[in-house]
């Protein structure tokens, strides 16, 4: 059966910044952004190959497509930082302006950009770059799908995996429950992709208050990753910043009917909390997709191990 990959064209500056980060971090979440909001539709787990523009004309790394999101540029920077391939938000905006100006693309009024979220991104040192597919024109500026099981696609993909034997082993290994959404390969998701996917699942609104001001919304883990939880939507809740902190510290939880429960300890510890007690019993506004709703087991863990009562 054919396995499709995607060859994405990028510039040396994006690669160089990510390659430097990779020396310290290893495989990471990366944001492969574009100046427009035009959607990239790929199956989760699709191999995503980073091809440098001419004159380099080489594959300089790869990762796995996790999802696509349209984000304000400030949120892309706040979430991924230098994993956007730039040193600062100011540099990101400068590059966006230059690209848009050169291609006559109108800037989005809200500063939004298209973001392909790439999990397990890896980058090759210059002396290990993989020769681009021979049937590609060197001046090609846009990405394209490629069959990784035959011809040049197979050669390129095999060469990429040879650079990272541990990645090849992971691709062939049995799937493990701490991976992301089911697909041809279930990539390990990091904190950045988790944040974006949770906010998108909850339509960028607090699950309790329905607050839509994006600057005060966060993705909370129901069961902390350090305690065996997962970076996946079913282990997340979109919460207003203050509710996130209360949830993490055990002053609030979610009951088995998917309603907010505020504990007695909030008043006992701070002699306050009136505004929060008014929210007791509030039903959660859940994702429309049932597969993205919180896992009952994770919520039960929070009630048992985090909630102060």
Phi, psi and omega in degrees: 000135181293143173241121182269141170241178178228126177262114183254134183268131181222174181258160183300327181298317178299313180299313185298319179295315181291321180298321178295319177296321183297335179296330180263323188265332190078202180306138187213166166288139176223149177253111176265095189264163175220154186288345179250168181266013181299127190287143171252117183250104178226151174295143175302133180096358178298127174303132186237107187261134182265107180259125178285144178296161173299145013272353182299309174051052182216157174276122186249009178162180179200164174205201181229130181295126179258313179186174178238141178213150173259116187237146167300144184302326180293325179287323176300317179291315182299327183275316188251344178055228183292348175287004166277356181083017178224166183269344184198165175297322178300319179293321177302314181293324177296316179295319179300315180298317181296316180295313181298320180295318181290331183255006181056047177258129178286137177290142176292135182302332181260010178069027182275148179226157177276130186234114169272116184270119188249123178265153176054041179292133179231149184227139182270143168295159186307321183284000178240013177302147180262132179300131181297159178307132185293339180269010175265139175285133183305330184268009179301129184255344183246155179282168180201155177286152181212142177281120184268007184253355181218159170054221182297327178298317178295318180298313181297313182294320177297317179296321179297314182292330178298327179292334181226082181305326180294328177291318178299319179296321180294320181298322183272346186284158175301145182289142182247151187294346181271009177274181182277207185293147182301139179190193178301329174212139183256096186289152173288125180265143177260183183299322182296310180295321176306312182302311183295316183294323178293313179299320179294320181299325180266018177055035176054048176220146177297132182296337182262307187266347184068015177299131183253001181288105190300330183293342180247017179254141180222161176260114180264137169282132173290307172250120185303145179301322180295340180257019177098005177284179187236149171278072177213157188304321183293347176253023184229160173221139172273118184227149170299150188308314182293321179291326176301314181296317178296322179294314181296327183268001172087012179277340174227158176209185178241128181279180185285358174256014180062045176237151179289137177236123180256126186279160178295333184297336180300313178287321182297322184277330187235358182051043184199196177106013183306316183295333180276324178298333177294341180271353180305132180089358179294123178289143179289143169273105190263159176302146179293330177277114183301333181288350180256001181281156185302140177289133180301323182294321179292319178295320178297322177298318180296317180296323183278321189252345182244321187295129183277343178083000000 
